[in-house]
Amino acid sequence: MIALLWTSAAAAQDLGHKVLGSLGLLAGSQPASGIYVVNRLISYGANDLIDRNGNRIPVELDLDALANGTGIQATFRLSGNSIYWNASLGVPAARVHLDTDRPEASVDRFGFGDLYVQPVKIGWKTARADIVSGYAFYAPTGRFTPRGSGGIGRGQWSHEFSLGSAIYLDKARTWHLSGLASYELNQRKHGIDITRGDTIQFQGGAGKTVRTFDLGLAIYALRQVRADRGADVPGPLRGARDRVFGLGPEIDYKFAPLRSRLTVRYCRDISVKSRPLGRVLVFGITVLALR
């Protein structure tokens, strides 16, 4: 839920709201009923910039972002033991620092990002699978300066529609595959004629539960299905559509005395186009505050 961007002397490519790799092994699972408090510390870095053909752009790049997102999720059982309604709210704060060999393109920003609201997510639980489907939106509450360098807000409303599942391969639910696919529909930015193209995203993973630990491999992918549009889209970026695929290990620990789950995840981009080649480290904690 933080904004990451890269700039050159000619233009800037908006990468949207979500940091890929922020979800992992249980991305498509349905939690039990209760009130959860969630906190994620995310560190993102990149040193290579890749063009639309998959080739490295010869520019010195040092992009670092550190973000902390705090949120709350409410889950209620609707019918029997199988159908649930979820709602969540998240507020991120981040610092984005970018150094290049072109001083006019360097960036150092800090502040609150855009508000994330998921008013509805419906989940179904069975003995061997979970299914979830939801709608969420990003509200442009973060500071945004058109054609400027202030703030980390995206300056736009974005709508997100998601569908996912978690499949358990044994009766004890110790082996699991999970994934969450989402479609992000972006509206025009405030104060400037640019609309970020729609994207399809996937986050998930495969893992094994060993006593109080979940171990496995997290994966993610994104494909921009519509190019950025508007009169103010810079010429070098017209028609560019970013893509990325990445993966990495994850370990989760269930700490029963505090009714909490601790997460550590490290992922790297494997293949990208029209964006930085990056890496992300995530530390997360989820606490069941009220059952």
N, C-alpha and C positions, 0 to 999 in steps of 0.2 A: 504493500500500500504506500510505497514512497515513489517519488518521481526521480527518474534517472535520465540524463540527457548527455549528448555529446555535441560539440560545436566545432565548426571550422571557420575560417575567415569568410567563407561564402554563405554558410547556412547552418541551421540547427535541426536535428532530427528528434522529434518527440517520441519517446518510447512508451508513453502511456503511464497508467497509475501503478500497475502491479509489478512487483519484482518476482520473476520466475525463480522457483526454488523455495519460495516461502511456504509452500505446502509440500507434503511428501507421502509417507507410507500409508496414511489413513485419510487421504484427501477426499475420498468418496464415501466415508463411513458415516453412520448415524449415531451420535452419542446418546447415552441414557438421559432421561429427564433430569432437569436441574438448572441452576444458574451457574455459569462458568465465567471466570475472569481469566483473560488471556493476555500474555505479554510476549512480544518477540523482539529480540535485538538482532538486527541484520547488518552485516558488513559486506559491501559490494566493491569490487575492484576490477579494473581493466587497463591494459597497456597497449592493446592493438585495436585498430579501427578497420572494419572490413566493409568493402564497397558492395554494390548490388550484384556483382559477379562472383563474389566470394574471395576477392583478392585483397590483400592488406594494403591500406593507404599509407604511403610513406610520410607519416607525421609522428612526431614524438608525443606520446599520450600517457598521462598519469591521472586516471579517474578513480576517485575514492569516495564512497558514500557510506555513512553510518546512520542508521535509522532505528528508532524505537517505536513500536506500535503497541498501543494498549487498547483492549476491547472487552466487551461483555457479550455473552450469548445466553439467551434463555431458550430452553427446550421443554416442551410440554407434550405429554402423551394425549392423543386425541381419541383413539379408539382401541380398546383392548390393550394388547401388548405390542402392537405392530406399527401403528401410524403415529407420527410425531410432527409437530409444528415447531420450527426454529426461527428465531430472530436475533440479529446481532448488530453491533455498532462498534466502529473502530476509529481511533484518532491517532495519526502518525506524526512524529516529529523527526526531522532529518537534517543532516549537514551533507552537502554535496560539494566536493572540491575537485577541480579540474585544472591541470597544468598541461600546456602544449608548448611547442616551439614557436607558436604565434601568440604573443602576449595579449592581443586583442580578443582572442578566443578563450582565455582563461576565465574560470568561474569559481567563486567561493560563496555558497549560499547556505543559509540556515533558517529554519522556521518550521511551522506546522504545515503539514500537507493537507490534502483534501479529505473531507469526512466520508467514511464508508458506511453505508447503511444497507442492511439486508432485512427488509421487513417480513419476508416470507421465504422459508425453505421447508418443503414437505419431505419427510423421510419415512421409509418403510423398513422394518427389520424382520428378517426371517431367520431360521436356524443357520442357514449357510450363506446369506447374502444381505447386504444393505443396499438400498436405492435412495438417492436424494435428487431433488430438483428444486431450483430456486430462482429468485430474482433479486438483484441488488443494484444499487446506484452509487456513484461517486458525486458528491456535491462540491462545487468549487468554492470551498471555504478558505483554502490556503491562499496566501498572497501570490498574485500573478501580475507581472508587468509586461504588457505587449511590447515586443521589440526591445525589451530591457533585460536586465540581469537580476532583478530583484525577486526574491521568494522562490519557493519550490512547488507552488500550486500549478495545476495544469490549466486553469482558467476555463474549464468546460464541464458540462454535465456528461456523464457516461453511464450507460445502462448495461447491465451484465446479466445474461441468462445462462444458467448452468444445469448440467445433468451429470450424475456420477454414480458410482457403485463401488462396493467393497465385496469381494467374493472370498469365502473361507473354504479352504480345500479339505479340511478335516472337521470332524464333529466337535473337537475341542477348540476350534477356531484359532489354531496356532499358526497355520500357514495361510497367508492372505495376499491377494492382489487387489489393488485399489486405484481408482482414477477419477478425476473430475475434469470434464470438458466444459468450457465456457465460451460464449460469444459476446464480445464487447462492442457495443454500438456507441460511437462518440458523436457529440454535438459540436457545433461551431464554437471556437474559442471566443471569449469576450474581448472586444476591442481590436480584433484582427481577423481578417478573412482567411482562416485556416481551419480545416476540419480533419482531425486525425482519422485515417482510414480504419475501418472495422478489422478486428482480429479474432482468430480462433485460437484458444489456448488449451493446453492439457497439462495437468500436474498429477502425479501419482507415484506408485512404486510397488515393490514386491518385498515381502519380508516374512520373518519367522519370530514367534513369541517364545522366549526362553525364560521361564519363571517370571520375573518382573521386568524383563527387558524385551524390547522389540528391535530386531536388527534387520537391515535390509538395504535395498538400493532404490533411491528416489530418482525419478526422471521428470523432465518437463519439455514442452515444445510450444512454439508459437508460430503462426503464419498470418501475415497481414493479407487479408483477402480483398481489400480495396485500397487503392493508393490515396495518399493525402490529397485533399482538394481545396480549392479556394484561390483567389487572386493573389494572395500574399505568400503562397508556397514558393520558396526559392527555386529558381531554375534547376540547379544541380540535383534537387530532390524530387522533381516531378517524375511520377511513374515509379519511384522506388518503393519497394515493399519489403519490410524486414522479416527475417525468418531466424529461428534459433532452435537448436536441440541441445540438451545437456543432461547430465546425470551425476550422481555421486552417492556416497554412503550416508546412512542415517542410523542413529541409535537413540532409542527412547527408554526412559526409566519411569516406572510407576512407583511413586512414593506414597504408600498407603496411609501413613500417619497424618499426612497433610492433604490427603485426597487430591494429589496433584500428579502431573505428568511432565517430565523434563525431556526436552528434545535438543539434540545437536545434529546438524545436517551441513554437509559441505558438498557443493556441486560446482561443476565447471561446464562452460559452454563447449560443445564438441564441434558444432557446425553453425555458422551464422552468416547472414547477409544483411547489409545496410544497417549495421549496428556494431557496437564494441564487442569484442571477444572477451567475456568476463567470467568471474567466479563469485560465488556467494557463500557466506558462512552464516548460519542461523542458530541462535540460542533461543529456545522457547520454554515457557512454563504455562501450563493450563491448570487452574485450580477449580475444583468443584466447591463453590462458595456456599451453595444452598441446595440441598437435595429435595 
